């Protein structure tokens, strides 16, 4: 019953099929337990079911431990961020 973490996204103005991940974090005491992976996968599944086609992570400082998860879920590096096509 504790807050473990969150993932938040926004729809850029004028788009209906693209979201931008704006926040993603797991509280320190819950790291290493798979909470972040589960949050991320649940979010991607929900976005896909809503017809979202593209997910963008536009951040200059993506933690290195997130890179394998991004790779497994179809994200590719694009400039200073990452992008995935869900459909």
C-alpha positions in Angstrom: 0.0 0.0 0.0 2.9 2.3 -0.5 3.7 4.6 -3.5 6.4 2.7 -5.4 6.7 4.8 -8.6 5.0 6.3 -11.6 5.2 6.8 -15.3 3.5 9.9 -16.9 3.1 10.9 -20.5 1.6 13.7 -22.5 0.1 14.0 -26.0 1.9 16.7 -27.9 -0.4 19.4 -29.3 -2.1 18.4 -32.6 -1.3 14.7 -32.3 -3.7 11.8 -31.7 -1.4 8.9 -32.1 1.8 10.0 -30.4 2.8 10.4 -26.7 5.8 11.8 -25.0 6.9 10.1 -21.8 7.4 13.0 -19.4 8.3 11.3 -16.1 9.3 7.8 -15.1 10.7 6.9 -11.7 10.7 4.3 -9.0 11.2 5.1 -5.3 14.7 4.1 -4.1 13.5 1.4 -1.7 11.6 -0.4 -4.6 14.4 -0.4 -7.2 15.7 -3.7 -8.3 12.3 -5.5 -7.7 10.9 -5.2 -11.2 8.5 -2.4 -10.3 9.8 0.0 -13.1 9.7 -2.8 -15.7 6.1 -3.6 -14.8 5.0 0.0 -14.8 6.7 0.6 -18.1 5.2 -2.6 -19.7 1.7 -1.8 -18.4 1.9 1.7 -19.7 3.0 0.5 -23.2 0.2 -2.0 -23.3 -2.4 0.6 -22.3 -1.1 3.0 -24.9 -1.2 0.4 -27.6 -4.8 -0.5 -26.7 -5.8 3.1 -27.1 -4.4 3.3 -30.6 -1.2 5.2 -29.8 1.3 4.4 -32.5 4.5 6.3 -31.4 6.0 6.8 -28.0 8.9 9.3 -27.6 11.3 9.6 -24.7 13.0 12.9 -25.2 15.5 13.1 -22.5 19.2 13.7 -22.5 19.8 11.6 -19.3 18.2 8.2 -19.7 19.6 6.0 -16.9 21.8 3.2 -18.3 19.8 0.5 -16.5 16.7 1.5 -18.5 18.5 0.9 -21.8 18.0 -2.9 -22.0 14.2 -2.4 -21.3 13.9 0.2 -24.0 15.7 -2.1 -26.4 13.5 -5.1 -25.6 10.3 -3.0 -26.0 11.3 -1.8 -29.5 12.7 1.7 -28.8 15.5 3.0 -30.9 17.8 5.9 -30.2 16.9 9.0 -32.1 19.1 12.1 -31.4 19.2 12.6 -27.7 16.0 10.5 -27.0 14.3 7.3 -28.0 11.3 6.4 -30.1 9.1 3.3 -30.5 6.4 2.4 -32.9 3.7 0.4 -31.1 1.7 -0.8 -34.1 
